[in-house]
């Protein structure tokens, strides 16, 4: 059954002067035209090369078609401020039973639709102009409410840490343990922990992007004159370039976070 549009109140904890925002969320099942809004919001935060991930290219759109009721769009008056792409997934509840990362999670979601027992949020996005206003915390709350209404008690997320791209030479295993004032250093990981999330383990490999050297030069706007590892804007790890074999590969690590409710 489609989940109907709801009125919500988003209260900013980071910027009290922002006050209380009257919000609504709707689903793709209620309004199929929202696919254009979803695509527009997704065009903002991700580096170009991530859309070249083979799993995304093959299956992402089909996930929307199978689970439109879990595609949540959040609106403030006339402006859409963010979204959550969620999907039921089969997980045995054990850390070692988690998918390797984003790509494998997509495959599990599609393969085990009849035995799904957990909710997985593959993307939660807030438009840049609304960042820092507490909206991501409220989206998390709504996602967990939706999961609860569908009989789930757990939410798993392969989180892409906000600031990891500033430290591409630091391993994700080390970065995810960085702390500041006894909370995670990374802002997105901190939000999850403050909202009851638990950092479970590194998700690696989470996404893999492969291409020719020319393709990588097009995707990044860089020139690769030698084989080796390159720091690329937006990448969480270096990109490995092999000129002799005309090949470049990027392996992205994420962080598995668990919310129980």
TORROKE-671819 format. One record per atom (N, C-alpha, C): residue in one letter; x, y negated, z negated. Coordinates in steps of 0.001 Angstrom, whole numbers, plus 500000, padded with zeros to 6 digits. Atoms other than C-alpha are relative to their C-alpha. Layout:
N
aXYZ
...
//
This chain:
261
x500842501194500000
x500000500000500000
x500878498755500000
x499189501210499978
x501417496597500922
x499878499226498698
x500009500852501175
x502376494348498024
x499597498606500446
x500513501282499571
x500446491120498273
x500895498866499522
x499233501174500393
x501933487653498018
x499650499597498572
x500199500369501392
x502400486483494430
x500550498616499728
x499456501258500503
x502872483149492703
x500982500323498898
x498989499787501023
x506059483056490619
x500526498651499558
x499312501205500459
x507858480452488552
x501474500316499845
x498548499835500099
x511596480156488953
x500518498900499082
x499454500979500924
x513289478447486023
x501512500006500114
x498553500077499873
x516831477241486575
x500660500005498635
x499234499984501246
x519198478208483780
x501334499288500181
x498697500615499746
x522295476784485452
x499913498485500099
x500169501440499819
x520928473337486253
x498635499599499439
x501275500311500619
x518193472323483779
x499252498850500669
x500666501133499367
x517502469090485677
x499144500439501185
x500777499533498845
x516119471214488511
x498569500310499592
x501349499770500498
x513159472106486313
x499415501314500450
x500731498795499650
x510516474670487140
x499546499914501449
x500379499980498590
x510012475622490771
x498844500973500177
x501114499095499706
x506683477054491850
x500332500751501281
x499555499174498895
x507525479941494115
x498946501032500366
x500788498860499555
x505806482609496128
x500940500990500664
x499275499057499176
x507132485824497535
x498996500777500825
x500841499254499081
x505696487711500459
x500834501129500572
x499301498855499438
x506580490903502288
x499826500064501512
x500062499825498553
x507255491840505859
x498764500787500406
x501203499230499684
x504321494264505702
x498769499099500051
x501114500943499972
x501961491364504984
x500063499077501204
x499821500965498918
x503405489143507680
x501194500401500864
x498893499534499144
x505475490796510451
x500808498873500632
x499272501120499402
x506431487351511799
x501152499534499115
x498920500385500910
x508676486952508763
x501344500590500416
x498742499440499515
x511271489002510639
x500911498890500511
x499191501128499505
x512412485724512229
x500645499245498839
x499458500665501183
x512873484182508786
x501125500834499402
x498971499099500513
x514829487231507615
x501282499856500817
x498827500113499132
x517144487017510611
x500694498650499826
x499433501335500166
x517625483289510087
x500788499899498694
x499305500048501292
x518538483665506411
x501275500829500050
x498822499145499918
x520941486499507214
x501093499406500893
x498996500591499110
x522687484357509840
x500935499057499248
x499252501025500724
x524014482053507120
x501227500493499237
x498885499744500929
x526252483871504607
x501091500947500475
x499070498918499680
x528006486716506417
x500997499621501089
x499041500200498899
x531209486601508486
x499522500758501239
x500504499441498742
x530536487401512151
x500305501477500153
x499598498620499733
x532438490663512181
x499179501033499241
x500778499017500757
x530199492300509544
x498814500543500797
x501133499544499191
x527334492472512031
x500420501028501037
x499495499009499063
x529573494710514159
x500171501374499351
x500010498710500683
x529401497494511556
x499043500941500749
x500782499079499162
x528131500549513485
x498694500411499334
x501223499600500703
x525613501562510808
x498953498898500073
x500928501126499885
x524071498096510806
x499430499917501405
x500453500113498606
x523905498013514602
x499008501107500359
x500855498864499651
x522264501447514770
x498686500046499218
x501118499638500860
x519888501519511838
x499317498856499251
x500541501033500876
x519281498176510120
x498578499607500358
x501351500419499587
x516255497138512166
x498969501097499721
x500941498909500242
x514677500587511818
x499623500089498520
x500325500018501424
x514867500242508017
x498861499029499718
x501097500958500152
x512638497179508253
x498672500627500431
x501219499399499462
x510132499166510305
x499453501095499083
x500425498915500889
x510051502077507838
x499518499459498660
x500306500511501328
x509935499991504652
x499725498494499994
x500273501442499977
x508414496570505458
x499482499473498666
x500559500445501283
x506708496469502042
x501060499674498960
x498907500284500933
x510099496245500334
x500902498851500472
x499225501147499497
x511382493297502396
x499352498734499450
x500597501099500751
x510779490331500103
x500557498659500455
x499629501365499618
x510811486691501239
x499484499044498940
x500330500923501083
x510841483901498658
x499887498583500547
x500315501293499403
x509299480536499439
x499709498964498916
x500256501138500873
x509308477171497657
x499311498935500846
x500825500901499194
x506502474992499046
x500059500422501473
x499993499676498571
x507282474993502794
x501309500634500449
x498668499542499620
x510848476302502696
x500289501367499398
x499570498696500494
x512063479885502443
x501401499847499408
x498749500236500711
x514868479951499902
x500883501242499898
x499186498796500126
x515988483581499882
x499221501252500316
x500630498725499681
x515261487246500415
x500653501126499222
x499448498759500538
x515787490751499110
x499599501134500935
x500245498823499158
x516123493801501383
x500164501233499133
x499996498856500915
x515178496813499272
x499457501250500694
x500401498735499397
x514691500498500078
x500034501111498952
x499945498836500885
x513793503668498163
x501133500930500435
x498865499134499701
x516769506017497923
x499990501204499067
x499869498801500816
x517447509511496619
x501361499975499297
x498755500023500789
x520017509411493790
x499818500868498770
x500112499071501126
x520689512053491165
x500284499362498644
x499775500693501253
x521496509432488538
x501413500104499472
x498620499838500423
x525148510449488281
x500898499058500786
x499089500938499351
x527968508026489035
x500645500636501223
x499359499313498871
x529678510598491256
x499019500308501125
x501006499740498977
x526401511040493120
x499614498774500806
x500287501218499237
x526299507449494342
x500591500107501400
x499388500068498669
x526847506883498065
x501341499285499926
x498701500678499977
x530339505712499002
x499816498489499970
x500253501429499946
x528885502288499720
x498794499687500858
x501135500496499212
x526534500290501941
x499657500944501150
x500267499185498808
x526913502383505110
x499398501351499641
x500502498683500368
x526395505728503429
x498634499899499317
x501310500208500611
x523474504332501410
x498913499940501073
x500962500073498887
x521702503509504690
x499690501400500519
x500198498641499493
x522216507075505882
x499180500842499032
x500765499248500999
x520891508530502616
x498540499552499987
x501363500547499980
x517848506225502708
x499200500587501151
x500702499495498821
x516953507391506212
x499822501512499961
x500025498542499983
x517707511070505619
x499070500586498954
x500737499407501117
x515983511644502273
x498798499156499579
x501132500868500291
x512815509587502518
x498986500658499062
x501031499307500781
x510597512247500893
x500400500214498544
x499540499729501362
x512750512636497778
x500541498751499303
x499499501249500589
x513522508967497061
x499470499820498583
x500397500142501407
x513479508335493306
x500589498759499339
x499294501166500532
x515339505035492918
x499892498887501034
x500027501122499071
x515293501555494433
x501427499522500250
x498682500498499620
x518329500264496312
x499824498665500721
x500014501309499338
x518785496583497188
x501290499862500799
x498813500085499159
x521158496438500129
x500417498563500267
x499637501415499831
x521029492654500331
x499068499120499180
x500740501079500663
x519938489754498128
x500704498706500400
x499382501208499442
x520529486375499732
x499213498766499575
x500588501315500288
x519869482809498593
x500652499002500948
x499433501017499105
x520282479981501078
x500992499107499247
x498928500769500634
x523399477919500385
x499487498747499304
x500458501263500589
x521486474711499697
x499213500209498717
x500711499710501242
x519605476468496889
x500873500743498990
x499124499268500907
x522625478108495269
x500224499207498714
x499758500641501278
x523337477381491612
x498765499512499290
x501247500464500598
x519674476838490753
x499253501120499268
x500624498916500747
x518979480170489040
x499090500881500817
x500942499256499166
x517056481569492001
x500390501468500131
x499583498604499845
x519155484717492385
x499578500841498804
x500447499273501194
x518332485714488795
x498516500314500080
x501441499782499886
x514641485300489488
x499675501029501073
x500202498981498973
x514882487343492673
x500260501383499416
x499705498727500657
x516496490119490644
x498828500455499141
x501134499656500854
x513607490002488181
x498829500532500812
x501121499572499154
x511027490280490938
x500283501359500625
x499634498710499408
x512907493138492629
x499775501133499001
x500195498965501016
x512888495079489364
x498508500219499702
x501442499869500190
x509174494362488900
x499375500817501119
x500509499247498856
x508481495675492385
x500381501475499860
x499570498622500200
x510532498783491676
x499166500702498954
x500798499430501075
x508631499362488447
x498578500317500467
x501361499788499499
x505272499007490213
x499926501217500909
x499970498830499123
x506337501732492627
x500497501249499282
x499658498821500777
x507316504067489823
x501477500264499826
x498560499826500172
x511082503564489883
x500442499424498659
x499453500505501264
x513129503021486733
x501443499532500144
x498610500393499755
x516499502284488316
x500113499225501303
x499672500776498810
x517867499790490815
x501510500043500181
x498574499999499714
x521262500266492454
x500297499039501148
x499646501021499014
x523058497609494492
x501487500077500317
x498583500110499620
x526329497704496470
x500344498518500142
x499832501451500064
x527239494155495459
x501250499553500763
x498870500649499322
x529457492001497680
x500390498783499176
x499649501101500899
x531246489783495125
x500261498687500740
x499989501294499332
x530985486101496001
x501396499476500310
x498688500633499851
x534602485056495510
x501111500961500396
x498945499038499683
x536442488242496478
x500763499605501262
x499317500387498757
x537242486807499931
x501132499006499753
x498899500904500351
x539482484269498168
x501216500767499490
x498934499163500548
x541565487164496830
x500092501322500777
x500031498787499183
x541817489639499738
x501146500968499726
x498852499131500274
x545178490997498572
x499893500701498645
x500252499344501285
x543801492001495175
x499040501158500235
x500889498858499805
x542253495468495063
x498659499731499318
x501318500180500604
x538523495593494336
x499958500625498606
x499978499362501322
x539209497965491432
x500515499037498940
x499483500991500950
x541246495218489774
x499078498792499900
x500819501214499977
x539061492302490854
x498714500170499197
x501275499787500672
x535836493832489501
x500147500037498480
x499763499985501434
x537463493996486065
x500418498638499453
x499630501337500458
x538472490332485948
x498872499417499139
x500994500589500887
x536719488530483101
x500350498559499664
x499854501384500436
x536189484954482016
x498941499759498926
x500923500179501133
x534625484213478611
x499166501263499772
x500596498689500274
x533856487933478207
x498894500388500977
x500920499646498921
x531772488003481391
x500814500164501274
x499251499864498751
x532784489004484918
x500407498643500562
x499513501227499380
x534875486362486655
x499155499628501214
x500739500277498766
x532935486714489896
x498578499533499684
x501331500543500312
x529727484603489871
x498850500976500239
x501098499096499678
x527533487250491522
x499990501196499067
x499934498919500981
x528756490044489294
x499549499498498633
x500408500575501288
x528252487736486307
x498485499897499903
x501462500109500000
x524633487104487281
x499367501360499748
x500550498658500211
x523981490826487457
x500138500428498543
x499768499589501383
x525532491476484046
x499106499214499038
x500836500829500866
x523660488555482453
x498529500398500097
x501384499549499816
x520435490045483823
x499839501495499732
x500137498612500424
x521056493490482366
x500660501027500882
x499335499065499106
x523085495031485175
x501286500553499395
x498767499350500457
x525974497397484576
x500894500284501204
x499046499701498944
x529065497500486765
x500406501462499866
x499819498553500104
x529363501207487548
x501337500449500561
x498724499623499395
x532242501657489968
x500184499272501327
x499711500564498691
x533913500465493139
x499229500782501065
x500645499372498845
x531983501164496340
x500972499884501170
x498934500078498997
x534716502051498807
x500225501370500644
x500326501088499079
x534488502415501721
x498513499670499957
x501401500401499979
x531285500396501753
x499538499719501425
x500282500283498597
x531330499039505313
x501299500126500788
x498825499843499140
x533674499763508215
x499710499361501354
x500146500660498699
x534135497593511295
x501232500318500844
x498912499658499086
x536207498778514258
x499815499257501317
x500107500672498710
x537023497031517497
x501353499875500676
x498750500255499297
x539613496200520121
x500640498726499449
x499319501223500445
x542196493484519474
x499281498770500551
x500715501131499397
x540331491200521886
x498695499717499256
x501236500190500748
x537098491776519992
x500266499338498656
x499684500598501291
x538725490962516684
x500411498537500150
x499632501395499758
x540179487788518171
x498751499154500249
x501253500712499753
x536698486824519345
x499218499823498707
x500786500050501240
x535053487640515996
x500585499055498968
x499345500773501053
x537630485797513908
x500533498644500450
x499399501228499502
x538904483022516173
x501491499935499732
x498567499927500298
x542435484207515367
x500746500677501145
x499130499304499053
x545359485368517492
x500870500970499210
x499208498980500672
x547139488593516536
x501205500342500874
x498798499827499184
x550701488550517878
x500833501200499630
x499270498819500450
x551986491497515893
x499032500982499359
x500770499009500746
x550642494724514495
x500210499749498510
x499879500177501442
x549947494594510774
x498672499624499369
x501193500389500752
x547484493499508117
x499865498481499997
x500259501428499908
x545874490067508469
x498908499582499014
x501023500614500840
x544001487911505994
x499059499226500911
x501009500582499113
x540785486916507745
x498939499307499155
x501019500747500743
x538291484296506585
x498734500845499820
x501230499266500301
x535328485967504873
x500207501463499697
x499734498581500233
x536977489382504615
x500444500228498562
x499642499680501377
x537343491019501199
x501320500753499919
x498720499310499845
x540326493081502360
x500665499502501272
x499370500336498721
x542922492443505084
x499456500867501134
x500366499259498783
x542096493517508632
x501277500596500584
x498829499312499459
x544517496087510076
x499963499966501530
x499916500130498549
x545590495349513665
x501125500888500536
x499032499112499353
x547365497911515872
x500046499640501484
x499917500464498614
x548503496294519144
x500272501145500967
x499641498900499112
x549975499475520595
x498784500811500414
x501203499221499705
x546643501270520384
x498773499125500261
x501086500947499730
x544550498117521005
x498815500241499066
x501016499612500979
x542636498693517808
x500128499166498732
x500031500694501279
x541596496780514711
x498924500600499122
x500972499398500926
x539823498055511614
x499945499210498698
x500232500647501284
x538319496458508553
x499175500931499126
x500726499168500957
x537260498510505527
x499633499129498807
x500454500884501072
x535139496553503069
x499638500781498746
x500422499429501269
x534892497486499401
x498902499134499365
x500999500718500783
x531853496519497321
x500030500543498577
x500070499550501392
x530826497168493716
x498606500525499710
x501309499447500360
x528034499477492610
x499574499435498637
x500578500523501221
x525834497790490007
x498667500696499768
x501218499287500380
x523031499582488148
x499162499152499057
x500977500605500894
x519928498010486633
x498998501076499603
x501026499067500473
x517638500160484495
x498864499220499359
x501158500750500518
x514113499083483583
x498848500938499693
//
